Amino acid sequence: MKLGTAIAEIMKREGIEILCGYPVNHLIEYAANADIRPVMVRQERIGIHMADAISRVTSGHSIGAFCMQHGPGAENAMGGVAQCYGESVPVLVLPMGYARRLANIDPNFNSSQAMRSFSKSSEPINIAAEVCNIFRRAFTKLKNGRGGPVIVEIPADMWNEDVPEPLNYTPVLRTRYGADPVHVKEAAALLVGARRPVIYAGQGVHYAKAWPQLKRLAERLAIPVTTSLGGKSSFPETHPLSLGSGGLAVPRAVPKFLAEADVIFGIGCSFTETSFGIAMPKGKTIIHSTLDPNHLNKDVEAKIGLVGDAALVLDALLEEIGKTVAKDRDASAVAAEIAASHQEWLAKWMPKLTHHDAPLNPYRVLWDLQHTVDIRNTIITHDAGSPRDQLSPFWKSVEPLSYIGWGKTTQLGYGLGLAMGAKLAKPDKLCINVWGDAAIGFTGMDFETAVRERIPIMSILLNNFSMAIELKVMPISTEKYRSTDISGDYAAMARAFGGYGERVTKPEDIIPAIKRGIAKTQEGIPVLLEFITSKETEVSRPGT
């Protein structure tokens, strides 16, 4: 069989049902012939973002895949690949490459070389007979260990090459590994004896599907739980022990309880130091459970390291703890303390969350959104900048994988592709992206992709006609040259693309517009609701 037929068959055997892409890459035709749905985007980065979300919302059990043209197509895709690498998301990236005789001739772009530094592995196909071995290596990397993008480059002169039959390929294994029992015993003793422990849950809990174990541990020892942005929704945020999620913006309870903690247990996290994560206070005893040993002592000093799958680690901890703590501890006192902190914090923010005047306050828009949608049947994601900081502290996720949080690298426009990919993977969910007028300038043309490819997402646009968070750092250029001013009628753009677009300017119209938008998505129509908002710059930072 021809190389393209073999690759498509391997992908099908590995359970890939959707191939996001942009032509010319001949794999698109081979995939379509094998009944793998091709989804064509308007720019490469969005296609990788869609594949990214497919992997995320299935805990990596459906691998997102993307293919693109050699040369400029591969060059354009680099930002999306780097985003997957920064966020540890398993995505199969399949660039065409220059013909083998030209692949290493300057200035031709060689994807397998150029992307090696920000991929989990990167390999070209140079011999057709090796295709099974190459993809066996690729999918083993994708399905095992910490996630990340995997590059398989297909040279343009390979498509007519023959692969020996029958195709010698079976889906690769998935393995899990757990922590050293000695260290589990030490960690259990520390947690049992801790005076004010806190659990910090990362996205490794999602990939391990360790949500029940996390909840059992918190309840058994009455431990408050906070999450990273990537780990948000791994613990129900309506639970009495939930502190909320961290990021640049946080509920007040998060920094308060971390500052007063004696032991911090990080599970399924990297503890990576970033402006868009929780800064861990100094001088704390830290237990660090991670899938990747390279994360240990990278940014924080760990007293105990538990290297392994989050579910296996939590199972082992629960078993060890059960030897001395046979029933759930009384959580009433700590729950009351958490509730009081939340109440005090919300009281400060309620004037913005319930703002009654125009222009709309973005906090009011997102507050009304949260109280209008069916939270349990919704997957939502933020964009970079203000939408992230205005949404993440206040949105209370109650179901696993219902919030796609991110932030180690913060590319504008990322949320649109994530929402579309989530909808492809979970068609019965209401999938929402929240973005601003800066982000839509980067990837807004791909709203047309949602229309053309029949992906009925709901896009919430907060439009203040400004790069608002840059106002403080660009006062002179703003005053003299209006450098932070941006504009557009984006609801009209959505209608021009064939979707449903509505512009909202009055507070009393927010909820009716959201309800109309939900109804349109149920009819199969992508929706863009454009809310005209104030230049709100205040965010819920530690100490506020």
N, C-alpha and C positions, 0 to 999 in steps of 0.2 A: 504494500500500500504506500501511497505518497506520504511524505512527512507531515503535511497539514492534516491529513486524515488520521494519522497516528496520534498527533498531539490532541486533536479534538476528542478522539476515543479515550485517551488517557484522562483528559479533563472530565469527561462524562463518567468514567469509572470512579473518579474521585468525588463525584457528587456535585460538580459545578453545573448549574443550570442557566446561569446568566454570564455573558461576557460583555463587559463594558468596553467601549473602544472608540477609536477614531481612525478612519482610513488614511492612507492605504496600508493595510496589513492583511495579507491573504488569509490569515487565520479566521477572520470574521466570516468568510464564506464557508470555510471548512466547518466552523462551529455551527453555523446555521444549518448546514446539511446534516449535522449530527443532532439536530433539535435542541441545541444550546441557543438560548435567545440572545441575539446581539442587541445591545442598547447603545446607540450612537449619541455622543455628546457634542457640545459646541467648542469645548476646549479640553485638552488632555487632563489638566489638573482635576476638573470636576469628575471625570470618569474614574480616576483613582480614588477620589473621595467617596464615590458611590460604592466602589468595591470595598473600600475601607469599612463603610457602615454595614455591608452585608456580613463581613466577618465579625464585627463588633456585636451586632444584635443577635447573633447565633452562637455566641461564645466561641467563635472560631470553628464551629462544626460545619458551616458552609463557608468555604473559602472564597472571598471576593477575588475576581480576576479582571485584568485590564490589558488591552493590547493597543499598540499605536505604530505609526509610521517610523521608519528610520530617519535619522538626521533631525530635522526641526521638530517632528512629533515627539521624539524621545527627549529632545532638549526641553520642550515645553512641559513635559511630564515631571521634571526633576523635583519641582516644589512639592507635588503630591506624594512622591516617593519619600522625600525627606520628612514630610508630615507623618507618614506611616511609621517611619523609623523612630522619630521622636516620641510617638505615642505607643510604640510597641504593638502594632497591629499587623497580623499576618495577611498579606495580600500578594497574589501571584501577578507579577508584572512581566508582560511578554512583548518587548519591543522588537520590531524588525531591526535588522542591522545591515550595514553596507555589505556587499559581496565580500567573501572571505579574502579575495586578493587585495581589497581596498580597506579592509576593516581597521588596519593599523597604520594607515597612511594619513599623516597630518594634512588638512585639518578635519578629516572626517570624524564624526562623533561616534565613539564606541561606548555603547550603553553599559556593557558588562564591565568595562574598566572604569568609566566615569562614575557609575552609581555604586561601586563596590564599597566606598567608605560610608555610605548611609543605607546599606541593605544588609540583611542577615546572611545572604549568600548571593553570588552573581556569577553566571556561567553562560557562555555561548554554546550553541549547537554547531559543531564543526564536522561531525560524522553522523549521518542519518541513523546508522545502526546503533548508535549510543543513546538514542532518544529516550528509551525506557530507563536507562541508568541515570540520565540527567534529571528526568522528572521524578524518579524515585528519590534522588537526593533532595530535589526542590520541595516535594511534598512532605518529606520527613522533617525538613527544617520548618515548614509551615505548620505542621501538626504537633510538634514537640518542642518543649522548652518555651522560653519567652518569645513572644511574637515579634514579627518584623517583616518587611517586604523582602521577597525573593525574586531575583531577576533571572529570567531565561531568555537570552537574546537569540533571535532566529535570523541568520544571514539571508539576504535577499536572493542569493543564488542557490538556496537549499530546497525550495518548494517542489522541484521536480525530482528530488532524490527519493529513492525507494527505501522503505523500512522493512526488514525481514518479517515474514508472516509465519505462523500466527504471532500476534502481538504479545510479547512476554511481559505483561504488566498486570499486577493486582494492586488494589489500594494499599497504601503504606500503613503501618501500624501507628497507633497512638500509645504513648507510654506516659506514666506518671512516676514521680519519685517523691519520697518523703524525707523528713528530717531525722537526724541522729537521735535515737531514743534517749540517750544520756542528756542531750540538750533539751529534748521535750520535757523530761523530768525536771530539769533545772528551771525551765520557763514556767511550767505549771506551778512549781513552788513559789516562784516570784509573784505570779499573778494571784495566787491564793492568799499570799501574805501581804500584798500591796495595800496601802492605806487609801490611796486615791488613784487607781489605775484608769487609763483611757485607752480605747482601741482606735487605731487609725487604719481604715480599710481602703485598699487601692483596687485598681481594676483587675488585679489577679484573682480577686474573689469572683468577679464575673466570669472570667475564662475557666475557672475551676468549678463554677456553679455551686459555690460554697455558701450560698445565702442561708440555708437552714442551720448549718453549723455555726456561722457567725452569730446568728440570732440566739442559738442555744447557749453559746459561750457568754454572750453579754448578759443574758437572763440568769444563768447559773451563778455568776459572780457579781451581778448587779453593776456591770461596768458600762459607763457612758461610751457612745460610739460616735466618731466623726469619720468622714471619708474625704479622699481626694476628689477632685473634679471627675477624674476617670472612674473612681469608685462609687460615685454618687448613684443611688438607687440600689446599692448592694445591701443596704439596711433600711427598713421602712422609716421614713423621716417623720411619721406620725407616732412612732413608738416612744413611750415615755423616756427611754434611755438614749434617744437620738439627740445629738448636739447640732446636727446639720452638717452640710458639706463645706469644705474649705476651698480656697482659691485666693485671688487677690481680694475679693470681697467675701466676708464670712458673717454668719450670725454671731452675736456677742458671746454666746456660750462656748464657742469653739476655742478662741484664745484664752478665755477665762479658765476652762477646765484643763487645758494643756499646761497653762502656766502653774496651776496648782497640783498637777499630777506628780506622783513619785515614780510611777512606772508607765511607760508608753509602749503599747504592743502594736507594731506595724505589721499588718497581714496583707499579703498580695500587693505590696507597694515597693517602690524603689527608694523612697525618701529623697528623690532628686531635688536639689535646691533650685527653685525657680520663683520668679516674681508672681507666678500664677498658681502657686501652691501655698500650703500652710508652712510657715517658718517654725521649725521645731525649737522650743526653748532649750537653752543650754542647761547642762547639769542634771539631766534626767536619766534614769535608768531605762535603756531602750532594748526591747526584744524585737529583733527584725526577722520577719519571715518573708522570704522572697524566692521566686523561682530561679533567679539568676544570682549565683554567688558573687559575680562581679559588682553587684550592688552593695554588698556588705562593706561598711566603713567607707563608702564612696563620699557621702555627704554628711552623715551623722555617725557617731561612734556607737556601735552596738555592744552591749554586754553579752548577749546571747544571739547567735545566728541560727535560724531554722530554715535550711535550704530545701525547698520542695513545693509541690502543688498545695495551694491554699486549703483545699478540701481535706487532703491527707494530713496536713499539719494540724488542722483544727480537729479532725477526728481523733488524732493521737493525743492532743492536749485535753480534749473532753474526757477521754478514757482515763488519762492520768489524774485529772482534777477530780473525777468521779470517785477515786479511791479515798479522798479525804472530805470532799464536799458532796454529800449525797442528794441534796435538794437545793432548789433555787434560793439564793439569799434574798432577804427582804430589800427590795429596791425602792421602797416608798420615800425614804429620806433623800436619796440622790435624785430620784425622779422629781420630787418637789423642788429641789434646788435648780434642776434643769428648767422646769416649767416656769419658775420665778424669773430666771434669766431671760428666757424667751419672751415672757410677758413684758418685762421691762424694756427689752430691745424693740419689740414690735410696737409698743406704745410710742416710742420715739419716731418710728418710721410710718406709723399709720396715717399721718397727714399727707404723706406722699403717695402711699398705697391707695388712699381713698380720695385723692385730689379731685375737686369738683369743678374746676375752671378750665377754660381753653387758653393757650394751647395745652394739649393733654400732657400730663406727666407720664413718662414711660413706665414708672412704677405702677401707676393706676391701670394702664393697659395690661400689664403682665399679671397684676393681681386679679383683674376681672377675667383674664384668660384662664388662669388657674381654677377659678371658681365657676367656670362655664363648661369646660371640657370634661369628659369622663376620664379622670386621671388614670384609672387602672387600665384603660384601653388606649392610652396616648404614649407616643414616644416623642420626646422633644429634645432639641439641641440648641445651643446658643451659637453666636458668632463671636469673633474677637472683639475686644474693647468693651464699650458700654453695655451691649446686650448681654454679654457673659456676666458682668458684674451686677447688672440690674436683675437678672433672672435667677442665677444660681443660689444666692442665699435664701431667697423667699419661696422658691418652688419646692414643694414637698413631694418627693417621689415616694410611691408606696409599693411599686412592683419592680422586681429586678429587670434591668436592661431597658427601663423606660426613660432614661435620661442619658444622652450621649454627651459626656463631659470631656473636655480637652483643654490643653493650655501650655504644655511644655514649649511648643512652638506655636505661634498664633497667627496663622495666615488668614487674612481677611477673605471672606466668601466661602470658607470651609463648610459652613452649616448647610448650605443649599444642597450640595452633593450628598452630605450625610443624611439629610431628610429623605432625599430621593432613594438612596440605597436602602435605608431602613424600610421604606414603603415597598420596595421590590421584594425584600426578604420577609416582611411582615405585612402583607396586603390588607389584613383585617384591622390594623391599628390606624388611628389618626396620627399622622406623622407631621411634625411641626418644626420649622426652623425659625429662629428669631434672629433678625439681623438689623443692621443700620444702613443709612444711606451711603456710607463709605463702603461697606461690604458689598452692597448690590452693584456698585461700580466695578468691582472686580469680576464677579461671576454672574451678574444678572441676566446676561444673554441666555444662560442655560435654564432659565425658567421656561424658555421655548422647548427645551428638551423634555421637561415634565409634561408639557402639552402634547408634543408629538409622540412621545413614547408612552402616553397614557399612564402617568404616574401622579395620582391625585393627592399631592401633598397640600398642606396649608402653610403659607409663608407669611409670617408676621413681620412687617417692616416698620421700624421706628424711624421716622423721617423728621429730623430737626434742621435740615438744610445746612448742616455744619459738621466739621470734624471736631465734635465738642470736646473730647478728652485732650485734644491738642491745643485748645485755646490757651491753657495756662503756660504752655511751652513755646507758643508762637504768637506772643502778643504784638510784637512789632510788625511782623509780616501780615498779621490779620488787620491791624490798624491801617497800615499803609497800602497794602495790596489785596486785602480780602483773601488771603491765601488759604484760609480754612473754610471758605464758603463753597458749598456744593449744592446742586439742585436737580430736580427732575420730577416728572409726574409718573410715578412708577406703577400706579394702579392702571393708568392708561396704557402703559407698556404691556402689562399683563393681559389686558383685553386685546391689544393689537396682536399678541401672540396666540390668541384663541382661548385663553384661560379666563377665570373670573377675577376681576380687579375692582376693589372698592376703596375709596379714600374716606377716612373718618376724621372728623375735626371736633366733635362734641362728646363730652363724657357720657351723656345718656345714650349715645349711639354705639358705644363700644360693644356691649354684650349682644345687642341685636345683630351687629355686623358679624361677630364671631359665630353666632348661631346660623346666620345665612351662609357663612363660609363653610362650616361643618356640613351643612346640608348639600352644598355644591360638591364637596369632596366625596360624599356618599353617592352622588350622581356620576362620579368618575372624572370630575373636572378639577384641575389644579387651581388653587386659590392664592391670591396675593392681597392681603389686607394692609393698606398703607395708613398708618396712624401719624398724624401731624403733631409732633411733640415739642416740648420746650427743650432748651439746651441744658438738660440736667447733667450735672457733673459729680454730684455727691454720691459716694458709694459707702457701703457698710464695711469699713476697714476695722482692724483690731483697735480697740480703744474708743470706738465711736458708737 
